[in-house]
């Protein structure tokens, strides 16, 4: 088999993990905890993938830094609670990553989650053995800035042309475009196909297992 890329970099929420309901519930609970009107689900769905400070600034642009910090703390408390870690892998994710891992590809995660949240989610997902490295929004700049991709590529000693980004939001695709990396948009996550096409992904798929033929020939 011929590998087209040396590394595959995945978004987490909405791409590998079906966490939409949990994220929306945690964000709405955080707003209620701070005596604020919770945003509607579609508004929250739109900002999933961004760093928390950037996401909350979009949801509630009138808030000052102290209120935003309070919302971040409340969200993290809700999202990291024991009941939050019931998210399931999307169908086909386990077999797809196992296949790519068997081809000696580097598998990485670039996510809007914080480090603590990703580590907990990875440990409970069954994917920990496949993912060799990751970057989180609290360690670097938020999507769509390409810094987290640049850091992953530097660690792997690869060029953008040797890797591909897989995500479910325009933030993922725009991040890849901003560094000159190929991208795959999945249509089953947070942003629908019409929205995703506006960012001009290299590929667009409806099922994660379709990724195999894009990576290996």
ABEGO torsion letter per residue (X at the ends): XBBABABBBBBABGAABBAAAAAAAAAAAAAAAAGBBBBBAAAAAAABGBBAAAAAAAABAABBAAAAAAAAAAAAAAAABAAABABBBBBGAAAAAAAAAAAGBBBBBBBABBAAAAAAAAAAAGAAAABABBBBAAABBBOABAAAAAAAAAAAGBBAAABBBBBABAAAAAAAAAAGBBBBBBAABABBAAAAAAAGBABBBABAAAAAAAABX
